[in-house]
């Protein structure tokens, strides 16, 4: 035993430990990324086929083994096709801007107040809206689909965008670095087959964007007359102006953001951070 440990110590280099640590970290981040998604189910299916391949080889099940061998010959192409959405999302996360410089805390607090006021008024008047707050993941592709504004975030301006007579009401406004970058923007729809059938296009767009980015979306449902908050493909419903203000403050790490938040919102915020 002593000889084995001695040989292991003599042959083990620090670079080997670094190599193993990097691989372990990558695998851990991948598992976190696909946890609770369809990718995890597909990965489980591939694992079952891998076990079947081993069993067929051990017990000489020639036909079954031939089929699985043919399948695994094209494994790389199969993985790319099956996990194309998840691979795109993973690359987006890797490519987040580490030098992201947003608005100051004071500007963000003012922005949150204006968004909360606008969303509450829109909900009372049953006017649908999508208000997107960009974080580290860039949303330029979606900003380019709308009308450029580059204006200060004001409740009155947001309200005027989403009234029925506005030519750009049927889309999303995107806020970048504390400013309204564009309105009338088109967002990707969620591809989750298990999404609630009651959700319309606006809900699916909010979920779809937050599934592929770290953006926060304030969703106002014209059918229910309620303000919702969406992050990481998770939705919490029927928020008051105060709850919306506090929840946004917590998500943006503003001081006193989570003070006196209801338990349901604390749980939702915590689940969103873990994801």
CORPECOR-V586587 format. One record per residue. N is the residue number from 1. PHI is phi in degrees with one decimal (* if undefined). Layout:
BEGIN
n:N phi:PHI
n:N phi:PHI
END
This chain:
BEGIN
n:1 phi:*
n:2 phi:-63.4
n:3 phi:-63.4
n:4 phi:-63.1
n:5 phi:-65.8
n:6 phi:-65.0
n:7 phi:-64.6
n:8 phi:-66.3
n:9 phi:-66.8
n:10 phi:-73.1
n:11 phi:-93.5
n:12 phi:-87.4
n:13 phi:-104.3
n:14 phi:-64.4
n:15 phi:-66.9
n:16 phi:-66.9
n:17 phi:-63.7
n:18 phi:-63.5
n:19 phi:-60.1
n:20 phi:-64.2
n:21 phi:-62.9
n:22 phi:-64.1
n:23 phi:-62.1
n:24 phi:-62.8
n:25 phi:-65.5
n:26 phi:-62.9
n:27 phi:-61.9
n:28 phi:-62.6
n:29 phi:-66.9
n:30 phi:-64.8
n:31 phi:-63.7
n:32 phi:-63.9
n:33 phi:-67.9
n:34 phi:-98.8
n:35 phi:-59.5
n:36 phi:77.5
n:37 phi:-110.7
n:38 phi:-63.8
n:39 phi:-60.7
n:40 phi:-63.8
n:41 phi:-65.3
n:42 phi:-68.2
n:43 phi:-64.9
n:44 phi:-63.0
n:45 phi:-62.0
n:46 phi:-65.8
n:47 phi:-63.8
n:48 phi:-64.2
n:49 phi:-64.5
n:50 phi:-63.6
n:51 phi:-64.3
n:52 phi:-62.6
n:53 phi:-63.3
n:54 phi:-65.1
n:55 phi:-65.6
n:56 phi:-64.1
n:57 phi:-72.9
n:58 phi:-67.9
n:59 phi:-99.9
n:60 phi:55.9
n:61 phi:-88.5
n:62 phi:-63.0
n:63 phi:-65.7
n:64 phi:-62.2
n:65 phi:-65.3
n:66 phi:-64.7
n:67 phi:-62.4
n:68 phi:-68.1
n:69 phi:-62.0
n:70 phi:-64.2
n:71 phi:-64.3
n:72 phi:-73.8
n:73 phi:-62.9
n:74 phi:-110.5
n:75 phi:-61.0
n:76 phi:-61.2
n:77 phi:-64.0
n:78 phi:-63.5
n:79 phi:-62.6
n:80 phi:-62.3
n:81 phi:-69.2
n:82 phi:-69.4
n:83 phi:-109.7
n:84 phi:-61.9
n:85 phi:-67.1
n:86 phi:-70.8
n:87 phi:-65.9
n:88 phi:-63.3
n:89 phi:-65.9
n:90 phi:-64.1
n:91 phi:-65.7
n:92 phi:-64.0
n:93 phi:-64.5
n:94 phi:-64.3
n:95 phi:-88.3
n:96 phi:-58.6
n:97 phi:-75.4
n:98 phi:-73.2
n:99 phi:-104.4
n:100 phi:-58.2
n:101 phi:-123.3
n:102 phi:-92.8
n:103 phi:-72.5
n:104 phi:-70.9
n:105 phi:-61.0
n:106 phi:-65.9
n:107 phi:-65.3
n:108 phi:-67.1
n:109 phi:-62.6
n:110 phi:-64.5
n:111 phi:-61.2
n:112 phi:-61.3
n:113 phi:-61.1
n:114 phi:-66.3
n:115 phi:-64.5
n:116 phi:-62.9
n:117 phi:-65.1
n:118 phi:-64.7
n:119 phi:-63.5
n:120 phi:-65.3
n:121 phi:-65.5
n:122 phi:-62.5
n:123 phi:-65.5
n:124 phi:-62.8
n:125 phi:-94.3
n:126 phi:53.2
n:127 phi:-111.4
n:128 phi:-68.4
n:129 phi:-157.1
n:130 phi:-131.2
n:131 phi:-117.7
n:132 phi:-103.2
n:133 phi:-109.8
n:134 phi:-73.2
n:135 phi:-119.1
n:136 phi:-81.0
n:137 phi:-75.4
n:138 phi:-66.7
n:139 phi:-118.4
n:140 phi:-58.7
n:141 phi:-58.7
n:142 phi:-81.7
n:143 phi:-61.4
n:144 phi:-66.9
n:145 phi:-82.4
n:146 phi:-111.0
n:147 phi:-96.2
n:148 phi:-68.7
n:149 phi:-122.7
n:150 phi:52.8
n:151 phi:-129.9
n:152 phi:-68.6
n:153 phi:-76.1
n:154 phi:-132.0
n:155 phi:-59.5
n:156 phi:-64.9
n:157 phi:-68.2
n:158 phi:-60.4
n:159 phi:-61.2
n:160 phi:-66.3
n:161 phi:-69.0
n:162 phi:-98.6
n:163 phi:-70.0
n:164 phi:-59.7
n:165 phi:-78.7
n:166 phi:-74.7
n:167 phi:-70.9
n:168 phi:-118.9
n:169 phi:-75.9
n:170 phi:-92.3
n:171 phi:-176.8
n:172 phi:-115.7
n:173 phi:-97.0
n:174 phi:-119.6
n:175 phi:-105.9
n:176 phi:-126.2
n:177 phi:52.3
n:178 phi:79.2
n:179 phi:-128.9
n:180 phi:-74.1
n:181 phi:-81.2
n:182 phi:-161.1
n:183 phi:-132.8
n:184 phi:70.1
n:185 phi:-84.5
n:186 phi:-95.2
n:187 phi:-113.4
n:188 phi:-73.3
n:189 phi:-83.7
n:190 phi:-64.7
n:191 phi:-103.8
n:192 phi:-69.4
n:193 phi:-72.0
n:194 phi:-96.3
n:195 phi:-65.6
n:196 phi:-56.9
n:197 phi:-65.2
n:198 phi:-74.7
n:199 phi:-74.8
n:200 phi:-94.0
n:201 phi:-62.8
n:202 phi:-64.2
n:203 phi:-62.9
n:204 phi:-65.5
n:205 phi:-68.3
n:206 phi:-63.1
n:207 phi:-67.4
n:208 phi:-62.0
n:209 phi:-65.8
n:210 phi:-76.3
n:211 phi:-72.4
n:212 phi:-108.1
n:213 phi:-152.2
n:214 phi:-97.0
n:215 phi:-65.1
n:216 phi:-110.0
n:217 phi:-123.6
n:218 phi:-94.7
n:219 phi:-111.1
n:220 phi:-111.2
n:221 phi:-91.5
n:222 phi:-73.7
n:223 phi:-68.6
n:224 phi:-91.8
n:225 phi:65.6
n:226 phi:-131.0
n:227 phi:-101.5
n:228 phi:-118.4
n:229 phi:-129.5
n:230 phi:-128.2
n:231 phi:-154.4
n:232 phi:53.9
n:233 phi:71.1
n:234 phi:-117.7
n:235 phi:-123.1
n:236 phi:-119.8
n:237 phi:-111.5
n:238 phi:52.2
n:239 phi:-96.9
n:240 phi:-76.5
n:241 phi:-61.1
n:242 phi:-67.2
n:243 phi:-63.8
n:244 phi:-65.0
n:245 phi:-63.6
n:246 phi:-68.9
n:247 phi:-65.2
n:248 phi:-63.7
n:249 phi:-61.9
n:250 phi:-67.5
n:251 phi:-66.4
n:252 phi:-92.7
n:253 phi:59.9
n:254 phi:-83.2
n:255 phi:-57.4
n:256 phi:61.7
n:257 phi:-63.1
n:258 phi:-101.5
n:259 phi:-64.5
n:260 phi:61.7
n:261 phi:-72.7
n:262 phi:-60.3
n:263 phi:-59.8
n:264 phi:-63.0
n:265 phi:-76.0
n:266 phi:-62.2
n:267 phi:-63.2
n:268 phi:-66.1
n:269 phi:-63.3
n:270 phi:-65.3
n:271 phi:-64.6
n:272 phi:-64.8
n:273 phi:-69.7
n:274 phi:-66.0
n:275 phi:-71.8
END
